[in-house]
Amino acid sequence: MDFNASALQEALRARYDGFRSDTELPPILARRLSSPLLVAVSDSWLASKFRILVVGQEVLGWSFSEGSYYDWSFAPIRNFQDFKANADAVEALIQGYKNFDYSKYQPENARGPFWSAYRKLRIALEGDVDSSILWTNLFRMSIDGGSVFRNGSPDEILSLCEVQTGLLTDEIGILKPNVVVFFTGPNYDHALARECPTIEYSAFESRTARVAAVLSHPKLPPCSIRTYHPGYLRRRGLWPILDEVIRLIRNSFDTDEVKTQS
């Protein structure tokens, strides 16, 4: 496969098409789920220095229709049921990812902890070039517009884990990032372990592995890091961990090595 934005997007699109066609969920749950987050590849990410993929927990609502700040030429996709019903839903949600543009047009959301942390990494490591760091999520959909773990029953959470297992590692396999930063926190480790069953955690700096860890698994790049969600980092006065993450990423590569990773 050629390593360019068009080829990578086609590979992702094929994987997402398979996810759409193969995934069956109870109708009530499908209506409660958001539409899934599907990644759009950018030229600026391919040209970036470190080629970083940030992984969050789940979206807090993710729906698209004719909107105030973007053109929408597709049928509304408000939930997973719409995603299954609309034949062009994969293409629509890739476009939705582009429209959202890393919360660029949602000032209140952009000031929140997740996007503040995202921009801190982008400013420090990629010169704040738009879309030079990609973003995806461990859980592809949210439940009732919020946390899978707070809003889902044990059976519903298990169902989501089962239908999405392999999707994240397939994204990573297609994109081949040099760095993956998981802002998922230890409470999501069991969901991460479904993706990477033999994953190992090693503490870095002066932190315990529960707080901040380098991850080791064959399906992850050597520079893979897991720490708390930025909301928790901010609430608990742990924001300086981001500086440690930045330092670890820089120290993991020398200047000539980064560009050759593929």
C-alpha positions in Angstrom: 0.0 0.0 0.0 1.3 3.5 -0.9 1.9 5.6 2.1 -0.1 8.7 1.1 -3.2 10.3 2.4 -5.5 9.0 -0.3 -4.2 5.4 0.0 -4.5 5.4 3.8 -8.0 6.9 3.7 -9.1 4.2 1.2 -7.7 1.5 3.6 -9.5 3.0 6.5 -12.7 3.4 4.5 -12.7 -0.3 3.7 -12.2 -1.2 7.3 -15.0 1.1 8.4 -17.3 -0.3 5.7 -16.7 -3.7 7.1 -17.4 -2.4 10.6 -20.7 -1.0 9.4 -21.8 -4.1 7.5 -20.7 -6.6 10.2 -21.9 -4.8 13.4 -25.3 -5.7 14.7 -26.6 -4.2 18.0 -30.0 -4.3 19.7 -32.2 -1.5 18.2 -32.7 0.3 21.5 -29.0 0.4 22.2 -28.3 1.5 18.6 -30.5 4.5 19.1 -28.8 5.4 22.3 -25.3 5.2 20.8 -23.7 8.1 19.1 -22.6 7.6 15.5 -19.0 6.2 15.4 -15.9 8.3 15.2 -14.2 7.6 11.8 -10.8 9.2 11.1 -9.9 11.4 8.2 -6.2 11.4 7.2 -4.6 14.7 6.5 -1.5 15.6 4.5 -0.2 17.7 7.4 -0.2 14.6 9.6 1.8 12.6 7.0 4.2 15.6 6.8 4.5 16.0 10.6 7.7 15.4 12.5 6.5 12.7 15.0 3.3 11.4 13.3 1.3 11.3 16.6 -2.0 9.6 17.1 -4.0 10.7 20.2 -6.5 8.2 21.6 -9.3 9.4 23.8 -12.0 7.5 25.7 -15.2 8.2 23.8 -16.9 11.1 22.1 -19.4 13.1 24.2 -22.1 13.1 21.6 -21.2 12.8 17.9 -24.0 13.5 15.4 -24.2 15.3 12.1 -26.9 17.1 10.1 -27.2 20.4 8.3 -25.3 22.7 10.6 -24.3 26.3 11.3 -20.6 26.1 10.6 -20.3 23.4 7.9 -22.0 22.2 4.7 -23.7 18.8 4.9 -24.8 17.1 1.8 -25.7 13.8 3.5 -28.7 12.5 5.4 -28.6 13.2 9.1 -26.5 10.7 11.1 -27.5 11.2 14.7 -26.8 7.8 16.2 -25.6 4.3 15.4 -29.0 3.3 13.9 -28.6 6.1 11.3 -25.1 4.9 10.6 -26.4 1.4 9.8 -29.4 2.7 7.8 -27.5 5.2 5.5 -25.5 3.6 2.7 -23.1 6.5 2.5 -22.7 6.8 6.3 -18.9 5.9 6.2 -18.1 8.7 3.8 -20.4 11.1 5.7 -18.7 10.5 9.0 -15.2 10.8 7.5 -16.5 14.2 6.2 -17.9 14.9 9.7 -14.5 14.3 11.2 -13.1 17.0 8.8 -16.0 19.3 9.6 -15.4 19.1 13.3 -11.8 20.0 12.7 -10.5 19.2 16.2 -13.2 21.4 17.8 -11.9 24.5 15.9 -15.4 25.9 15.6 -16.7 25.0 19.1 -15.0 27.6 21.4 -16.3 26.2 24.7 -15.4 22.6 23.8 -12.0 23.8 22.5 -11.2 25.4 25.9 -12.0 22.1 27.7 -9.2 19.9 29.0 -9.1 17.3 26.2 -8.6 19.8 23.4 -6.3 22.0 25.6 -4.1 18.9 26.1 -4.2 18.0 22.4 -3.2 21.6 21.4 -0.4 21.5 24.0 1.1 18.5 22.3 0.6 20.0 18.9 2.2 23.3 19.8 5.1 21.7 21.6 5.9 19.0 19.1 4.4 20.0 15.7 4.6 23.8 15.6 0.8 24.0 16.0 0.1 23.0 12.4 -3.6 22.3 11.9 -4.4 18.5 11.8 -0.7 17.6 12.3 -1.8 15.2 15.1 -4.6 12.8 14.5 -7.2 11.8 17.0 -9.3 8.7 17.5 -11.1 7.0 20.5 -10.8 3.7 22.3 -14.6 3.4 22.4 -16.0 4.2 19.0 -19.4 5.4 20.2 -20.7 7.0 23.4 -23.9 6.0 25.2 -26.6 8.7 25.8 -24.1 11.3 24.7 -21.7 10.5 27.4 -19.5 7.9 29.2 -19.9 4.3 28.1 -19.0 3.1 31.7 -21.4 5.5 33.5 -24.4 5.1 31.1 -24.1 1.5 29.9 -25.1 -1.7 31.7 -22.5 -4.4 32.0 -24.1 -6.3 29.1 -24.1 -3.2 26.9 -20.5 -2.4 27.6 -19.6 -6.0 26.8 -21.5 -5.8 23.5 -19.6 -2.6 22.5 -16.3 -4.2 23.4 -17.1 -7.2 21.3 -18.2 -5.4 18.2 -15.4 -2.9 18.2 -12.4 -5.2 19.1 -9.7 -4.9 16.5 -10.9 -1.6 15.1 -8.4 0.6 16.9 -5.4 -1.7 16.3 -6.4 -2.0 12.6 -6.4 1.9 12.4 -2.9 1.9 14.0 -1.8 -0.8 11.6 -3.0 1.2 8.6 -1.8 4.6 9.8 1.6 3.4 11.2 2.0 6.3 13.7 5.4 6.8 15.3 3.7 7.8 18.6 0.4 6.9 20.2 -0.7 8.8 23.3 -3.7 7.2 25.1 -5.6 9.7 27.2 -7.7 6.9 28.5 -6.6 6.5 32.1 -6.3 3.2 34.1 -10.1 2.7 34.4 -10.1 1.9 30.6 -7.2 -0.5 30.7 -9.4 -3.5 30.6 -11.0 -2.2 27.3 -7.5 -1.5 26.0 -6.5 -5.1 26.9 -9.2 -6.4 24.6 -7.4 -4.6 21.8 -3.9 -5.6 23.0 -4.3 -8.8 25.2 -0.6 -9.1 26.2 0.0 -5.3 26.7 2.6 -4.4 29.3 2.9 -1.1 31.3 6.1 0.5 32.4 6.2 3.6 34.6 8.2 6.6 33.5 9.6 9.7 35.1 8.7 9.5 38.8 5.2 8.3 38.2 3.6 4.9 38.9 2.4 2.9 35.9 -1.2 3.6 37.0 -0.6 7.3 36.5 1.7 7.3 33.4 3.1 4.4 31.5 5.0 3.4 28.4 3.0 0.6 26.7 4.6 -2.4 25.0 2.7 -4.5 22.5 3.4 -5.8 19.0 0.5 -3.8 17.5 1.7 -0.5 19.0 4.7 1.6 18.1 7.6 1.6 20.7 6.7 5.1 21.7 3.2 4.5 23.1 2.1 6.2 26.3 -1.0 6.0 28.5 -1.9 8.5 31.1 -5.1 9.9 32.6 -7.8 11.7 30.6 -6.9 15.4 30.6 -10.0 16.2 32.6 -8.6 14.2 35.5 -5.1 15.7 34.9 -6.6 19.2 35.3 -8.8 18.4 38.3 -6.1 16.6 40.2 -3.3 19.1 39.5 -1.5 16.6 37.3 -1.3 18.8 34.2 2.6 18.8 34.4 2.4 15.1 33.3 1.9 16.5 29.8 5.3 18.1 29.9 6.7 14.7 30.8 4.9 13.1 27.9 6.3 15.7 25.6 9.8 15.2 26.9 9.5 11.4 26.6 8.4 11.7 22.9 11.3 14.0 22.1 13.8 11.8 23.8 12.5 8.7 22.1 13.8 9.9 18.7 16.7 11.7 17.4 16.1 14.3 14.7 17.1 12.0 11.8 15.3 9.0 13.0 11.8 10.4 13.3 11.1 10.9 9.6 12.2 7.3 8.7 9.6 5.6 10.9 7.1 3.7 8.8 
